[in-house]
Amino acid sequence: MTKEEFILSGLLELYAMGISSPEETQVVHEHLDRFPELEQDLKETEIALENYALSNSTKPSSSVKEKLFNQLFSGNENKQVNEAPVVSMNKKYPIPLFYKSIAAAVFILLIGSMVLNYTYFNKYHKAQNALDVAQQQLQQKEESNEAMSHDLEVVTNKYAMPVVLNGTPNSPDALAKIFWMKNTGQVYVDPTNLPKVPSGMQYQLWGIVDGKPVSGGMIETSKGIYHIQKMNSFGKVDAFAITLEKAGGSPTPTMDQMIVSAKM
């Protein structure tokens, strides 16, 4: 139980009133040891309970005082004045009904407060969880919108020359698209229509430059999200290909894992 949960539990109030069970008392002692700052909360609670009792107390009338003295000194008229009255220590004095009522009222208020605290505590956590989920969904939406905006910028760029990479016998239905920027030589790949990447594998882009394969970098498809992404530039290139390699890539293409390819 955290400090905040302990404070909301109402155990400190029960302990201050002296009506906590042995198990509850043990819990209070453990938290007082763990969180010394709770001592101040305990003192404030004790003072608040004392002030509550005092503010609701009733001053006894003068007749009560007279009756009390009559009971104490009855039958002692013939005794010496300096003789102290004897009060039996074996006599039991019941707790006045008024104070029992005060204790019961305070206890009921505490129980009500505990129920309300518990209810609002649960509502707070539910609201907080709902807020966290909403924030995560909003962040995902913003990231998706940002990616789509980036994709649109690439596709509509007036210098972008699209190159379609068709599936090979290894994956006839696969398809990918390259956007080669004629003014800068930058290369972008759209892997949207590539098959789902098996675990531990990753797609790698290749450019055939002067008859030799040159890596264009690894294609990011984490969490199953496929977006247009910038790759390495090649300058003059004769063909493009995408192979399925072990995660992290390979220095040379695995030809029997070529998924799509296209000549320029």
C-alpha positions as CSV (number, residue, x, y, z in Angstrom):
1,M,0.0,0.0,0.0
2,T,1.4,3.4,-1.0
3,K,1.4,6.4,1.3
4,E,-1.5,8.0,-0.6
5,E,-3.5,4.8,-0.5
6,F,-2.8,4.5,3.3
7,I,-4.0,8.0,3.9
8,L,-7.2,7.4,1.9
9,S,-7.9,4.1,3.7
10,G,-9.0,5.9,7.0
11,L,-6.8,3.6,9.1
12,L,-5.0,6.6,10.6
13,E,-8.3,8.0,11.9
14,L,-9.3,4.7,13.4
15,Y,-6.0,4.4,15.1
16,A,-6.2,8.0,16.5
17,M,-9.6,7.1,18.0
18,G,-8.3,3.9,19.5
19,I,-10.7,1.6,17.8
20,S,-8.4,0.0,15.2
21,S,-8.0,-3.7,15.3
22,P,-4.7,-5.3,16.1
23,E,-4.1,-6.0,12.5
24,E,-5.0,-2.5,11.5
25,T,-2.8,-1.1,14.3
26,Q,0.1,-3.2,12.9
27,V,-0.4,-1.7,9.5
28,V,-0.4,1.8,10.9
29,H,2.8,1.2,12.8
30,E,4.5,-0.2,9.7
31,H,3.5,2.9,7.6
32,L,4.6,5.2,10.4
33,D,8.0,3.6,10.3
34,R,8.1,3.7,6.5
35,F,6.9,7.3,6.2
36,P,7.9,9.3,9.3
37,E,6.1,12.3,7.8
38,L,2.8,10.6,8.7
39,E,3.5,11.4,12.4
40,Q,2.4,14.9,11.6
41,D,-0.8,13.7,9.9
42,L,-1.5,11.6,13.0
43,K,-1.0,14.5,15.4
44,E,-3.3,16.7,13.2
45,T,-5.9,14.0,13.2
46,E,-5.8,13.6,17.0
47,I,-6.1,17.4,17.4
48,A,-9.0,17.5,15.0
49,L,-10.8,14.8,16.9
50,E,-10.2,16.5,20.2
51,N,-11.4,19.8,18.8
52,Y,-14.5,18.1,17.4
53,A,-15.3,16.6,20.8
54,L,-14.7,19.9,22.6
55,S,-16.7,22.0,20.2
56,N,-19.7,19.7,20.7
57,S,-19.4,19.4,24.4
58,T,-22.1,20.8,26.8
59,K,-21.1,22.8,29.9
60,P,-22.7,21.2,33.0
61,S,-25.2,23.3,34.9
62,S,-24.6,24.6,38.5
63,S,-27.1,22.0,39.9
64,V,-24.8,19.2,38.6
65,K,-21.9,20.7,40.6
66,E,-24.1,21.0,43.7
67,K,-25.2,17.3,43.5
68,L,-21.7,16.1,43.0
69,F,-20.4,17.8,46.1
70,N,-23.4,16.6,48.1
71,Q,-22.6,13.0,47.1
72,L,-18.9,13.4,47.9
73,F,-19.4,15.0,51.3
74,S,-22.7,13.3,52.5
75,G,-22.4,11.7,55.9
76,N,-19.2,13.6,56.6
77,E,-20.7,16.6,58.5
78,N,-19.2,15.5,61.9
79,K,-15.8,14.8,60.5
80,Q,-12.9,17.3,60.7
81,V,-12.8,19.9,58.0
82,N,-9.2,18.9,57.1
83,E,-10.1,15.3,56.5
84,A,-10.1,14.4,52.8
85,P,-13.1,12.6,51.4
86,V,-12.5,9.0,50.5
87,V,-13.5,7.9,47.1
88,S,-13.7,4.2,46.4
89,M,-11.3,3.2,43.7
90,N,-13.2,-0.1,43.1
91,K,-16.3,1.7,41.9
92,K,-16.8,1.6,38.2
93,Y,-17.7,4.9,36.5
94,P,-19.5,4.2,33.2
95,I,-18.6,6.4,30.2
96,P,-21.3,9.2,29.9
97,L,-23.8,8.5,27.1
98,F,-22.9,11.9,25.6
99,Y,-19.3,10.9,24.8
100,K,-20.4,7.5,23.5
101,S,-22.7,9.4,21.1
102,I,-19.8,11.7,20.1
103,A,-17.5,8.7,19.4
104,A,-20.3,6.9,17.5
105,A,-20.9,10.0,15.4
106,V,-17.2,10.5,14.6
107,F,-16.9,6.8,13.7
108,I,-19.9,7.0,11.3
109,L,-18.4,10.1,9.8
110,L,-15.1,8.4,9.3
111,I,-16.7,5.3,7.8
112,G,-18.6,7.6,5.4
113,S,-15.5,9.5,4.6
114,M,-13.6,6.2,3.9
115,V,-16.4,5.0,1.6
116,L,-16.4,8.3,-0.3
117,N,-12.6,8.3,-0.5
118,Y,-12.5,4.8,-1.8
119,T,-15.2,5.6,-4.4
120,Y,-13.5,8.7,-5.6
121,F,-10.1,7.0,-5.5
122,N,-11.5,4.3,-7.9
123,K,-13.2,6.8,-10.1
124,Y,-9.9,8.8,-10.2
125,H,-7.9,5.7,-11.3
126,K,-10.5,4.8,-13.9
127,A,-10.5,8.4,-15.3
128,Q,-6.7,8.4,-15.3
129,N,-6.6,5.1,-17.2
130,A,-9.1,6.4,-19.7
131,L,-7.1,9.5,-20.1
132,D,-3.9,7.5,-20.7
133,V,-5.6,5.4,-23.3
134,A,-7.0,8.5,-25.0
135,Q,-3.6,10.2,-25.0
136,Q,-1.9,7.1,-26.5
137,Q,-4.6,6.9,-29.2
138,L,-4.2,10.6,-29.9
139,Q,-0.4,10.2,-30.2
140,Q,-0.8,7.2,-32.5
141,K,-3.2,9.2,-34.6
142,E,-0.8,12.2,-34.8
143,E,2.1,9.9,-35.8
144,S,-0.1,8.3,-38.5
145,N,-1.2,11.7,-39.8
146,E,2.4,12.9,-39.8
147,A,3.5,9.8,-41.8
148,M,0.7,10.1,-44.3
149,S,1.6,13.8,-44.8
150,H,5.2,12.8,-45.4
151,D,4.0,10.1,-47.9
152,L,1.9,12.6,-49.8
153,E,4.8,15.0,-50.1
154,V,7.0,12.4,-51.6
155,V,4.3,11.1,-54.0
156,T,3.3,14.6,-55.2
157,N,6.8,15.9,-55.6
158,K,7.2,17.1,-59.2
159,Y,10.7,15.6,-59.3
160,A,9.7,12.2,-58.1
161,M,10.0,9.5,-60.7
162,P,8.1,6.4,-59.7
163,V,9.6,2.9,-60.4
164,V,7.4,-0.1,-59.8
165,L,9.1,-3.2,-58.5
166,N,7.2,-6.4,-59.4
167,G,7.2,-9.7,-57.6
168,T,9.7,-12.4,-58.4
169,P,8.9,-16.2,-58.6
170,N,9.7,-16.2,-54.8
171,S,6.7,-13.9,-54.2
172,P,4.7,-13.3,-57.3
173,D,2.0,-11.2,-55.6
174,A,4.5,-8.8,-54.0
175,L,4.8,-5.2,-55.1
176,A,6.8,-2.2,-54.1
177,K,7.5,1.2,-55.5
178,I,10.5,3.4,-55.6
179,F,10.4,7.2,-55.9
180,W,13.6,8.5,-57.4
181,M,14.1,12.3,-57.1
182,K,15.6,13.4,-60.4
183,N,16.9,16.7,-59.1
184,T,18.7,15.3,-56.0
185,G,19.1,11.5,-56.6
186,Q,17.4,10.8,-53.3
187,V,15.6,7.5,-53.1
188,Y,12.3,6.7,-51.3
189,V,10.7,3.3,-51.0
190,D,7.0,2.4,-50.5
191,P,6.9,-1.1,-49.0
192,T,3.1,-1.1,-48.4
193,N,2.4,-4.1,-50.7
194,L,5.2,-6.3,-49.5
195,P,4.4,-9.5,-47.6
196,K,4.5,-9.4,-43.8
197,V,8.0,-9.8,-42.6
198,P,8.7,-13.1,-40.8
199,S,10.2,-13.0,-37.3
200,G,13.9,-12.2,-37.2
201,M,13.9,-11.1,-40.8
202,Q,14.0,-7.7,-42.5
203,Y,13.7,-6.3,-46.0
204,Q,16.8,-4.7,-47.6
205,L,16.9,-2.4,-50.7
206,W,19.6,-2.9,-53.3
207,G,20.6,-0.8,-56.3
208,I,22.6,-2.3,-59.2
209,V,25.3,0.2,-59.9
210,D,27.8,-0.6,-62.8
211,G,26.7,-4.2,-62.5
212,K,27.3,-4.6,-58.8
213,P,24.8,-4.6,-56.0
214,V,24.9,-1.7,-53.5
215,S,22.9,-1.7,-50.3
216,G,20.3,1.0,-50.1
217,G,19.6,0.3,-46.4
218,M,17.2,-1.6,-44.3
219,I,13.4,-1.1,-44.7
220,E,11.7,-0.4,-41.4
221,T,8.5,-2.4,-40.9
222,S,8.3,-2.6,-37.1
223,K,4.9,-3.2,-35.6
224,G,3.6,-4.1,-39.0
225,I,3.5,-0.4,-40.0
226,Y,4.6,0.2,-43.6
227,H,5.2,3.8,-44.7
228,I,7.3,5.5,-47.4
229,Q,10.8,6.0,-46.1
230,K,14.0,7.6,-47.3
231,M,16.8,5.2,-48.3
232,N,20.4,5.6,-49.3
233,S,21.1,7.5,-52.6
234,F,22.8,5.7,-55.5
235,G,23.4,8.3,-58.1
236,K,23.3,6.4,-61.4
237,V,21.5,3.1,-61.0
238,D,20.7,0.3,-63.5
239,A,18.1,-1.6,-61.4
240,F,16.5,-1.9,-58.0
241,A,15.7,-5.0,-55.9
242,I,14.5,-5.9,-52.5
243,T,15.6,-9.0,-50.7
244,L,14.5,-10.6,-47.4
245,E,17.5,-10.8,-45.1
246,K,18.2,-11.6,-41.5
247,A,17.4,-8.6,-39.2
248,G,20.2,-6.0,-39.5
249,G,21.0,-6.8,-43.1
250,S,23.6,-8.5,-45.3
251,P,26.7,-7.2,-47.1
252,T,25.6,-9.0,-50.2
253,P,22.0,-9.8,-51.4
254,T,20.6,-13.3,-50.9
255,M,19.5,-14.0,-54.4
256,D,17.1,-16.8,-53.6
257,Q,15.3,-14.4,-51.2
258,M,14.7,-11.6,-53.8
259,I,11.1,-10.5,-53.4
260,V,10.7,-7.7,-56.0
261,S,12.9,-6.1,-58.6
262,A,12.8,-3.6,-61.5
263,K,15.2,-2.3,-64.2
264,M,15.6,1.4,-64.8
